Amino acid sequence: MSPDPGVTARDRTAVAVLLPLGVAAAVVAALLPLTRVVLPGQWMPGTVVLIVAALASGYLARRAGLAALAVTLIETGVWAVLVMLFFLRDTALLWVIPTTETVDELFRLLATAAEEITYGAAPLRAGSPLAFLIVASVGLLAIVVDHVVVTARMPLLAGVALIAVSLIPSIVVPDEIDVVAFVLLSASILFLMRVDTLSRQAPKARAATRGAGVPATAAGIGVVAVVVTLVVAPSLPQPLARSAPGGVNVGSGIDATLQLGDDLRRPREVEVLRMYSTSPLPPYLRATTLSTFDGAVWLPDEDEAEVLDDQTEMESVSVASEIRLEEYTTDVSIQNLASTWLPMPFPAVGVTGLDGDWSTVADNRTVISDGGRTQDQEYEVLTQVPRPTREQIRTYDASPSGLRPELTQLPEGLPDIVGDLAREVTAGTSNDYDALIALQAWFRGSEFRYSLDAPVDDGFDGTGAEAVAQFLEQKEGYCVHYAGAFALMARVLDMPSRIVVGYLPGTSTTDAIEGQTVYSVSSSQLHAWPEIHFEGLGWISFEPTNSLGTPTNFSAATSLTGPAADRGDAAQTDDADPTPTPTLLPEETGPQEGQALGDRGESGGAVPVVGVVTALLLLLAAPGLLRAARTRRLLGAARAGDAVAAWSVVQDAAIDLGIPVPAGDTPRTLAARLVEDHGAPSAALAVLVEAVERASYAPSGTVASAAPETLADAAAASASELLRSAPIARRILAVATPRSLVMRPGSAFAGAGARART
């Protein structure tokens, strides 16, 4: 068939070149915010090369007149070859043919990349695994966007998806908007929309609008977007660091005797505090530690305290010379809490902003009241967190040397099951760290179940040795049972242990202060967890409670960023000085304490990401849903006797399938072509053609040729048969990316690709 009138070969060539270029620019612009989270040196060059190569291959395939599916397959093939050459060539035949070793290496890269993301600190220095994940994912994104823009001709949908992608780094690491990246992305999307819109117009119409209509609209959208970004957004009310003070509620206290079950089972909870932190993950907040176990209860530590005032500084953290330290600040605002102990991140080296009299306990770096009160306190805590690599911590022992004897003391008559299981679970490990990780993984495995009710129903809702033994037999309990069992099993293995009582990091709010997400901690998030002391590192926390979220795990050396800090004399080992929890505390994901599955509230990082993913899925489904709604509306009008609406159902189906619907075709001409070339039902189309011709040309008052119900049925049958007769790939595209939403009958490019191949 001849091409559409009014669309020149030069027009088609220009559009074929400009759209892929615009796609490449838009994808790169959407990635710019990611450079604040992952340093670009290791992944940006490969990403740009992959985008350009994939889109160039698509352009050449389209120039050769190949079908849309073939174009996508060629682009995907180029993507696969380059990914193999960049990252997997050492395990492949002839550098590009995958083997079983390639598959194993692929899964290793993915697992290591996930670990780098989970345990790294922004900005990450990407190793090969993380670079592989970014380059491969962005390459696929570029192919998808190219298909949506160039083949489906839906640049607006692609633009919305790219904007959502560009926002993810700001959600993960809250920060001010990247104005340069935003402007570049907006300009790229507007460019795609402009090229696509102008390509649909005949030369005369395009000349009439050039310099006024579309350019003015695009410029107006751009100006509004920039104004909103630079002027309106900063002037909106900013999130507050702290909410207004509230009264103390019953139950908003801290029970340091580990009798937490009654508190966790209370149906009513209150907001205890709010916090935000520069730490890559929101920290746990400790209140006190319990080191002495007499066989029946764990007792809070009562060590000598030093008066804390504005001039008092806590002792700096002291670790082995090769261990890197990083400093973070955490701001806390108490809402509803009456307690002797002040919630603090660990290991604190300074606190400012407190009102009243307070003291600090050097051994566990906690702060206790000397007549002050926790209610309405607003304070900032400075912490120094060691960041050893996994390789480093494996060389250190969980040694009791130089520590108080109660940290390794076991009660007389400890049930055999505690020691037997400790030795059984850790058999085969070669160092203390791996033994503790094995214990943690065992508790978090499928054999155990979190339950607030089982200990009460079966009579072991306590912390004594017998309660721990029954918990290990039944494998059901809540945080105090997991923490108590873990601490005792560690002592059986001659490792010093203690239990910490405090709060989980809470749940993220929509507020952000100084680029940091504000977290809300409720009374139901009171929690207990064990700590083990490593010589040369200090106290390391573990998270054995089943279904609690991310367990404690140290990063491999490749995922840590930046050189080790030079601390001089301050870095000398001091075995008696307790040092902090693991490099990164467990991420606060999963259920809260008091819920059926775990001890923690919803993840501050996971909730926004899940929301973004859900929004993307809804956006991808939106065209199909809108198309279905339009079809229902047209069929409803057809049932009321509207022949034009019934014929529009057929035209929409043809456009969605890439079948040309030129303005010069009469209904009879188009119907004949649909029957002859595309398998449409001749009888149903004959009914529709006669009805629409009568509606268009018959004198007013002429009786319709068919009943309204017949019109609607004929339209639905015709559209359904067209869809059924089309190739499977074309059908999928027609449903997922219906062109009829943006292309009307007679558009210059309605079905142009199909026409060129006919």
C-alpha positions in Angstrom: 0.0 0.0 0.0 1.1 3.5 -0.6 2.2 5.6 2.4 -0.2 8.1 4.0 -0.7 11.3 2.0 1.1 14.3 3.5 3.8 12.4 5.2 7.1 12.6 3.3 10.0 10.2 3.4 12.1 12.9 4.9 9.5 13.3 7.7 9.7 9.5 8.4 13.5 9.5 8.4 13.7 12.4 10.8 11.2 10.9 13.2 13.0 7.5 13.0 16.3 9.2 14.0 15.0 11.7 16.6 12.8 9.4 18.7 15.7 7.0 19.6 18.0 9.9 20.3 15.3 11.4 22.6 14.9 8.0 24.3 18.6 7.7 25.0 18.7 11.3 26.4 15.7 10.7 28.6 17.0 7.4 30.1 20.4 9.0 30.9 18.7 12.0 32.4 16.5 9.7 34.6 19.7 8.1 35.9 21.5 11.3 37.0 19.9 11.3 40.5 21.3 7.8 41.0 24.9 9.2 40.9 24.3 10.7 44.4 23.6 7.2 45.8 26.1 5.1 43.7 29.3 6.7 42.4 29.1 6.7 38.6 32.7 5.8 37.7 32.1 2.1 37.6 28.8 1.9 35.9 27.9 5.1 33.9 30.3 4.5 30.9 29.1 0.9 30.4 25.5 2.0 30.8 25.8 4.7 28.1 27.5 2.3 25.7 24.8 -0.3 26.2 22.0 2.2 25.7 23.5 3.6 22.5 24.2 0.2 21.1 20.8 -1.2 21.8 18.9 1.7 20.5 21.1 2.0 17.4 20.4 -1.7 16.6 16.7 -1.0 17.0 16.9 1.9 14.6 18.7 -0.1 11.9 16.2 -3.0 12.3 13.3 -0.6 11.8 15.1 0.9 8.7 15.2 -2.7 7.4 11.4 -2.9 7.7 11.4 -5.6 10.4 8.4 -6.2 12.6 8.2 -4.6 16.1 8.8 -8.0 17.8 11.9 -8.6 15.7 13.2 -5.1 16.6 12.8 -5.8 20.3 14.5 -9.2 20.0 17.4 -7.7 18.2 17.8 -5.0 20.8 17.6 -7.6 23.6 20.2 -9.7 21.8 22.6 -6.8 21.6 21.9 -6.2 25.3 22.7 -9.8 26.2 26.0 -9.8 24.2 27.3 -6.6 25.7 26.4 -7.7 29.2 28.2 -10.9 28.7 31.3 -9.1 27.3 31.3 -6.5 30.1 30.7 -8.8 33.1 30.5 -12.6 32.3 33.0 -13.2 29.5 35.4 -15.2 31.7 32.9 -17.9 32.2 31.5 -18.0 28.6 32.5 -19.7 25.5 33.9 -17.3 23.0 33.2 -14.6 25.6 29.4 -14.5 24.7 28.0 -18.0 24.8 26.8 -18.7 28.4 27.7 -21.9 30.2 26.6 -23.4 33.5 29.5 -21.5 35.1 27.9 -18.3 33.7 24.7 -19.1 35.4 26.4 -19.6 38.7 28.4 -16.4 38.3 25.2 -14.5 37.4 23.5 -15.6 40.6 26.6 -14.7 42.6 26.7 -11.2 41.1 23.0 -10.7 41.9 23.4 -11.9 45.5 26.5 -9.8 46.1 24.9 -6.7 44.5 21.9 -7.2 46.9 24.3 -7.4 49.8 26.1 -4.2 48.7 22.8 -2.3 48.5 21.6 -3.7 51.8 24.7 -3.1 53.9 26.6 -0.3 52.0 26.5 3.4 52.9 25.6 6.0 50.4 27.3 7.1 48.2 28.3 3.5 47.4 31.5 2.7 45.4 30.1 0.2 43.0 32.0 -3.0 42.6 31.5 -5.4 39.6 28.3 -6.9 41.1 26.5 -3.6 41.7 27.7 -2.2 38.4 26.4 -5.4 36.6 23.0 -4.9 38.2 22.7 -1.2 37.2 24.1 -1.6 33.7 21.9 -4.6 32.9 18.7 -3.1 34.5 19.1 0.2 32.7 19.8 -1.5 29.4 16.5 -3.3 29.7 14.8 -0.1 30.8 16.0 1.6 27.6 14.7 -1.2 25.4 11.3 -1.0 27.1 11.1 2.8 26.8 12.2 2.6 23.2 9.4 0.2 22.4 6.8 2.3 24.2 7.9 5.5 22.5 8.9 4.4 19.0 6.7 1.4 18.4 3.6 2.0 20.6 4.0 5.8 20.2 3.1 6.6 23.8 5.8 9.0 24.9 3.8 10.4 27.8 3.5 7.0 29.4 7.2 6.4 29.0 7.9 9.9 30.5 5.8 9.1 33.6 7.7 5.8 34.1 11.1 7.6 33.7 10.1 10.3 36.2 9.1 7.5 38.7 12.5 5.8 38.2 14.4 9.1 38.7 12.6 9.6 42.1 13.6 6.3 43.6 17.2 7.5 44.6 15.6 10.5 46.4 13.2 8.1 48.3 16.0 5.7 49.3 18.4 8.6 50.4 16.2 11.7 51.1 17.9 14.8 49.7 17.1 18.0 47.9 15.8 17.6 44.4 18.5 17.5 41.7 17.3 20.5 39.6 19.8 19.9 36.7 18.6 16.3 36.3 15.0 17.3 36.6 15.3 19.9 33.9 17.2 17.6 31.6 14.6 14.8 32.1 11.7 17.2 31.6 13.3 18.6 28.4 13.9 15.1 27.0 10.3 14.1 27.7 8.9 17.3 26.1 11.2 16.7 23.1 9.8 13.2 22.6 6.2 14.5 22.9 6.9 17.3 20.4 8.5 15.0 17.8 5.8 12.4 18.2 3.0 15.0 17.9 4.5 16.8 14.9 5.0 13.5 13.2 1.3 12.9 13.2 0.5 16.1 11.4 0.5 16.7 7.6 3.0 19.3 6.4 0.3 22.1 6.2 -0.9 21.5 9.7 2.6 21.3 11.0 3.6 24.6 9.3 0.5 26.2 10.9 1.5 25.1 14.4 5.2 25.6 14.1 6.4 28.4 16.4 3.1 28.7 18.2 0.9 25.7 19.3 2.9 22.7 20.3 6.2 24.5 21.0 4.3 27.0 23.2 2.5 24.3 25.0 5.8 22.4 25.6 7.5 25.6 26.8 4.6 26.4 29.1 4.7 22.9 30.7 8.5 23.3 31.2 8.2 26.7 32.7 5.5 25.6 35.1 7.5 22.5 36.1 10.6 24.5 36.8 8.7 27.1 38.8 7.0 24.5 40.9 10.3 22.8 41.6 12.4 25.9 42.4 9.8 28.3 43.9 6.6 26.6 45.0 8.0 23.5 46.6 10.5 25.2 48.9 7.8 27.6 50.1 5.5 24.8 51.2 5.4 23.9 55.0 8.5 21.9 55.7 8.5 18.7 57.8 9.1 19.4 61.5 11.8 17.7 63.4 9.5 17.1 66.4 5.8 17.0 66.9 4.1 18.9 69.7 4.5 17.6 73.2 1.9 15.2 74.5 0.8 13.8 77.8 2.3 10.6 79.2 0.1 7.6 78.5 -0.3 4.5 80.7 2.1 1.8 79.4 4.5 4.2 77.6 7.4 3.1 79.8 10.4 0.7 79.6 10.4 -2.6 81.5 14.0 -3.7 81.9 13.1 -7.0 83.6 12.3 -8.6 80.3 8.6 -9.0 81.3 7.6 -7.4 78.0 4.8 -9.8 77.1 2.0 -7.9 78.8 3.1 -4.6 77.3 3.3 -6.1 73.8 -0.1 -7.7 74.1 -1.9 -4.4 75.0 -4.4 -3.5 72.3 -3.7 0.2 72.5 -0.4 1.7 71.5 1.0 5.3 71.6 3.8 7.1 69.8 6.8 7.1 72.1 9.3 9.2 70.1 10.3 10.5 66.7 13.8 10.5 65.3 15.9 11.1 62.2 19.5 10.1 61.6 22.4 10.5 59.2 23.1 6.8 59.6 22.5 4.9 56.4 19.9 2.8 58.3 17.8 4.2 61.2 19.4 2.9 64.4 18.0 0.8 67.2 17.6 2.9 70.4 18.8 1.2 73.5 17.6 2.0 77.0 19.7 -0.4 79.2 21.6 -3.6 79.2 21.2 -6.8 81.2 24.3 -8.9 81.9 23.6 -10.9 85.0 21.5 -14.1 84.8 20.8 -16.0 87.9 18.8 -18.8 86.3 15.4 -17.2 86.8 15.7 -13.6 85.5 18.1 -11.3 83.7 19.0 -8.3 85.9 19.7 -4.7 84.6 23.3 -3.5 84.9 23.9 -1.1 87.8 27.3 0.2 87.0 28.8 3.4 88.3 27.5 6.4 86.4 29.2 9.8 85.7 27.2 13.0 85.8 26.5 14.3 82.3 26.5 18.0 81.6 27.3 20.2 78.6 31.0 19.9 79.3 31.0 16.1 79.7 32.0 14.1 76.7 31.7 10.3 76.6 34.8 8.3 75.8 35.6 7.9 72.1 35.1 4.5 70.6 38.4 2.5 70.6 38.9 -0.4 68.1 41.8 -2.1 66.4 43.8 0.1 64.1 42.6 -1.4 60.8 38.9 -1.0 61.6 37.3 2.0 60.0 35.0 4.3 62.1 32.2 6.5 60.8 30.3 9.2 62.7 26.6 9.8 62.6 24.2 12.1 64.4 20.7 11.1 65.5 18.0 13.6 66.6 15.4 12.3 69.0 12.1 13.9 70.2 10.3 12.2 73.0 6.5 12.3 72.6 5.1 9.9 75.3 7.6 8.2 77.5 8.1 8.1 81.3 11.3 6.2 82.0 14.5 6.3 84.0 16.5 5.4 80.9 16.9 7.7 77.8 16.6 5.9 74.4 20.0 6.2 72.7 21.6 4.9 69.5 24.8 2.9 70.1 27.7 3.6 70.6 27.1 7.2 71.8 30.1 9.4 72.2 28.2 12.6 73.0 24.7 14.0 73.6 23.4 17.6 73.6 20.2 19.4 74.2 19.0 17.6 77.4 17.1 19.4 80.1 17.6 18.4 83.7 20.2 16.2 85.5 21.5 13.1 83.7 24.3 10.6 84.1 26.1 8.3 81.6 27.2 4.7 82.2 30.5 4.2 80.4 30.3 0.4 80.1 27.2 0.4 78.0 27.0 4.0 76.8 23.5 4.6 78.2 22.1 7.7 79.8 20.0 7.5 83.0 18.0 10.1 85.0 19.3 12.0 88.0 16.0 13.9 88.5 15.4 14.7 84.9 12.5 13.3 82.9 12.3 11.8 79.5 9.0 13.3 78.6 9.3 16.2 76.0 13.1 15.9 75.8 14.7 16.8 72.5 18.3 15.9 72.0 21.0 15.0 69.5 23.3 12.0 69.9 26.7 11.6 68.2 27.8 8.0 67.5 31.0 6.4 66.3 30.3 3.2 64.4 33.0 0.8 63.4 32.8 -0.7 59.9 34.8 -3.9 59.8 34.6 -6.0 56.8 33.4 -9.6 57.0 37.0 -10.8 56.4 38.2 -8.7 59.3 35.6 -9.7 61.9 36.3 -13.4 61.1 39.8 -12.9 62.5 38.6 -11.6 65.9 37.5 -13.8 68.8 34.5 -13.4 71.0 36.7 -13.6 74.0 35.9 -13.1 77.7 39.5 -11.9 78.4 39.5 -8.9 80.8 35.7 -8.7 81.1 33.5 -9.1 84.2 32.7 -12.7 85.0 28.9 -12.3 85.0 29.1 -11.8 81.2 30.0 -15.5 80.7 28.4 -16.9 83.9 25.9 -19.8 83.4 23.4 -20.8 86.1 23.6 -24.2 87.8 21.3 -26.8 86.4 21.1 -25.2 83.0 19.0 -27.7 80.8 21.1 -29.8 78.6 19.1 -28.8 75.5 20.7 -25.3 75.6 24.3 -26.6 75.3 23.5 -29.5 73.0 21.7 -27.4 70.4 24.4 -24.7 70.6 27.1 -27.2 69.8 25.0 -28.9 67.2 24.1 -25.8 65.3 27.6 -24.3 65.2 29.4 -27.6 64.4 31.6 -27.1 61.4 32.2 -23.4 61.8 35.8 -22.3 62.0 35.5 -18.9 63.8 33.3 -17.2 66.4 31.6 -14.9 63.9 30.5 -17.7 61.6 29.3 -19.7 64.7 27.1 -16.7 65.7 25.8 -16.2 62.2 24.9 -19.9 62.1 23.0 -19.5 65.4 21.2 -16.5 64.1 20.2 -18.2 60.8 18.9 -21.2 62.7 16.6 -19.1 64.9 15.4 -17.3 61.8 14.7 -20.5 59.9 11.4 -22.2 59.1 11.5 -24.3 62.3 10.7 -21.3 64.6 7.6 -19.2 64.7 7.0 -15.8 66.3 4.1 -15.9 68.8 3.0 -13.8 71.7 0.4 -16.3 72.8 2.2 -19.7 72.8 4.4 -18.9 75.8 1.3 -17.9 77.9 -0.8 -20.9 76.8 2.0 -23.4 77.5 3.3 -21.8 80.7 6.8 -20.5 79.7 6.1 -16.8 79.4 9.3 -15.9 81.3 13.1 -15.6 81.0 14.3 -18.3 83.2 16.4 -21.3 82.1 13.4 -23.6 82.1 11.4 -21.2 80.0 14.3 -21.0 77.5 14.5 -24.8 77.3 10.8 -25.1 76.6 11.1 -22.4 74.0 13.8 -24.4 72.3 11.6 -27.5 72.3 8.5 -25.8 71.0 10.2 -23.2 68.8 7.5 -20.6 69.5 7.9 -17.3 71.4 8.7 -13.6 71.0 11.8 -11.4 71.2 12.7 -12.1 74.9 12.8 -15.8 74.3 14.9 -15.5 71.2 17.3 -13.0 72.8 17.6 -15.1 76.1 18.2 -18.3 74.3 20.8 -16.8 71.9 22.7 -15.2 74.8 22.8 -18.4 76.9 23.9 -20.5 73.9 26.7 -18.0 73.2 27.8 -18.4 76.8 27.8 -22.2 76.5 30.3 -21.6 73.6 32.4 -19.4 76.0 31.4 -16.1 74.4 30.5 -13.1 76.6 26.9 -12.0 76.0 24.3 -9.6 77.3 20.7 -8.6 76.4 19.7 -5.1 75.4 16.3 -3.6 76.0 15.2 -0.6 73.9 13.2 0.3 70.8 13.2 -0.8 67.2 13.9 2.0 64.6 10.1 2.5 64.1 8.3 3.3 60.9 9.0 6.0 58.3 6.8 9.0 58.1 6.3 11.4 55.2 8.4 14.0 57.0 12.0 14.7 56.3 14.5 16.9 58.1 17.8 18.0 56.6 17.3 15.4 53.9 16.7 12.6 56.5 13.5 10.6 56.8 11.7 11.1 60.2 10.8 7.8 61.9 8.0 7.3 64.4 8.5 4.8 67.2 5.5 3.4 69.0 5.1 1.6 72.4 4.5 -1.7 70.6 8.1 -1.6 69.3 9.7 -2.1 72.6 12.2 -4.9 71.9 15.0 -7.0 73.3 18.1 -8.3 71.4 21.4 -10.0 72.3 25.0 -8.6 72.0 28.3 -10.5 71.9 31.6 -9.0 72.8 34.5 -9.3 70.3 38.0 -8.6 71.5 39.3 -5.6 69.5 35.8 -4.6 68.2 33.6 -4.4 71.2 29.9 -5.3 71.5 28.2 -6.7 68.4 24.4 -7.0 68.2 22.6 -9.9 66.5 19.0 -10.3 65.5 17.7 -13.9 66.1 14.0 -13.1 66.3 12.3 -14.9 63.5 10.6 -12.8 60.8 12.2 -9.6 62.2 13.6 -8.3 58.9 17.2 -8.1 57.9 19.5 -10.1 60.1 22.9 -8.9 61.3 25.6 -9.4 58.6 28.8 -7.7 57.8 29.7 -6.6 54.3 32.4 -8.1 52.2 35.4 -5.9 51.6 34.3 -5.0 48.1 31.1 -3.3 49.3 32.6 -0.8 51.7 33.3 2.7 50.5 36.2 5.0 50.9 39.6 4.4 52.6 40.0 3.5 56.2 40.2 6.5 58.5 43.6 7.3 60.0 43.0 7.7 63.7 46.5 7.6 65.1 46.7 6.8 68.8 42.9 6.8 69.2 42.7 3.6 67.2 44.6 1.4 69.7 42.8 -1.7 70.8 41.2 -1.5 74.3 39.6 -4.9 75.0 37.7 -3.6 78.1 36.0 -0.9 76.1 32.6 -1.9 74.7 32.4 -0.9 71.1 29.4 -0.7 68.9 26.9 -3.0 67.3 27.6 -4.4 63.8 28.6 -2.2 60.9 24.9 -1.9 60.0 22.1 -2.7 62.3 19.3 -4.9 61.0 17.0 -3.0 58.7 13.7 -2.2 60.3 11.4 -4.2 58.1 8.6 -6.6 58.9 5.9 -6.7 61.6 6.1 -4.8 64.9 6.4 -6.3 68.4 3.0 -7.4 69.5 1.9 -8.5 66.0 1.5 -12.0 64.9 4.7 -12.4 62.8 7.5 -10.4 64.3 8.9 -7.6 66.4 9.2 -4.7 64.1 7.1 -2.0 62.3 7.0 -1.4 58.7 10.3 -0.6 57.0 11.1 3.0 56.5 12.9 2.2 53.3 10.7 -0.7 52.0 7.4 1.1 52.3 8.2 3.9 49.8 9.9 1.5 47.4 6.9 -0.8 47.5 4.7 2.3 46.9 6.8 3.3 43.9 6.7 -0.2 42.4 2.9 -0.4 42.9 2.5 3.0 41.3 4.6 1.9 38.3 2.5 -1.2 37.9 -0.6 0.9 38.0 0.8 3.3 35.5 1.7 0.4 33.2 -1.8 -1.0 33.5 -3.5 2.4 33.1 -3.6 2.4 29.2 -5.3 -1.0 29.1 -7.8 0.0 31.8 -8.6 3.3 30.0 -9.0 1.5 26.7 -11.4 -1.0 28.3 -13.4 1.8 29.8 -13.6 3.5 26.4 -14.8 0.3 24.7 -17.5 -0.2 27.4 -18.7 3.4 26.8 -18.8 3.0 23.0 -20.7 -0.3 23.3 -23.2 1.3 25.6 -23.8 4.0 23.1 -24.2 1.3 20.4 -26.8 -0.4 22.4 -28.7 2.9 22.4 -28.6 2.9 18.6 -25.4 4.9 17.9 -24.0 3.3 14.7 -20.9 5.6 14.7 -20.0 4.5 18.2 -20.3 0.9 17.1 -18.0 1.5 14.1 -15.5 3.3 16.4 -15.1 0.1 18.3 -13.9 -1.6 15.1 -11.6 1.3 14.2 -10.0 1.3 17.7 -9.4 -2.4 17.5 -7.7 -2.0 14.1 -5.5 0.9 15.3 -4.5 -1.0 18.4 -3.3 -3.9 16.2 -1.3 -1.6 13.9 -3.8 -1.9 11.0 -3.8 1.3 9.0 -7.1 3.3 9.3 -6.4 6.2 6.8 -8.8 9.2 6.5 -9.5 8.4 2.9 -11.0 5.0 3.5 -14.8 4.7 3.6 -16.3 2.3 6.1 -17.0 -0.1 3.2 -13.4 0.1 2.0 -11.9 -0.5 5.4 -14.4 -3.3 6.2 -13.4 -5.1 3.0 -9.7 -4.8 3.8 -10.3 -6.1 7.4 -12.2 -9.1 6.1 -9.7 -9.9 3.3 -6.4 -9.2 5.1 -7.0 -9.6 8.8 -9.7 -12.2 9.3 -12.6 -10.0 10.4 -16.1 -11.5 10.3 -17.8 -10.4 7.1 -21.4 -10.7 8.3 -20.9 -8.6 11.4 -19.0 -5.9 9.5 -21.7 -5.8 6.8 -24.2 -5.0 9.5 -22.0 -2.2 10.9 -21.2 -0.7 7.5 -24.8 -0.6 6.4 -25.8 1.0 9.8 -23.1 3.7 9.7 -23.8 4.5 6.1 -27.5 5.0 6.9 -26.6 7.2 9.9 -24.3 9.3 7.7 -26.3 9.6 4.4 -29.9 8.5 4.9 -32.6 11.2 5.3 -33.6 12.1 8.9 -36.2 9.8 10.3 -35.1 6.8 8.3 -35.6 3.5 10.2 -32.3 1.9 11.3 -31.2 -1.2 9.4 -30.4 -3.2 12.6 -31.6 -3.3 16.2 -29.3 -1.5 18.7 -28.5 -4.8 20.4 -27.4 -6.2 17.0 -25.1 -3.2 16.5 -23.3 -3.7 19.8 -23.0 -7.5 19.3 -21.6 -7.0 15.8 -19.0 -4.4 17.0 -17.9 -6.6 19.9 -17.7 -9.7 17.6 -15.7 -7.8 15.0 -13.2 -6.4 17.5 -12.8 -9.8 19.2 -12.2 -11.7 15.9 -9.6 -9.1 14.8 -7.7 -9.6 18.1 -8.0 -13.3 17.9 -6.6 -13.4 14.3 -3.6 -11.3 15.1 -0.2 -12.8 16.1 0.3 -13.3 19.8 2.9 -10.5 20.1 0.6 -8.0 18.4 -2.3 -9.0 20.6 -0.2 -8.4 23.8 0.8 -5.0 22.5 -2.7 -4.1 21.6 -3.9 -4.9 25.1 -1.0 -3.4 27.1 -0.3 -0.3 25.0 -3.5 0.5 23.0 -2.6 3.1 20.3 -6.2 4.2 19.9 -5.9 6.2 23.1 -3.6 8.6 21.3 -4.2 7.9 17.6 -7.5 8.6 16.0 -8.7 7.3 12.6 -7.0 9.3 9.9 -3.9 10.1 11.9 -0.8 10.1 9.6 0.9 7.4 11.6 -2.1 5.3 12.7 -0.8 1.9 11.7 2.1 3.3 9.6 4.5 0.5 10.7 2.0 -2.2 9.7 1.3 -0.4 6.4 4.9 -0.2 5.5 5.2 -4.0 5.9 2.0 -4.8 4.0 
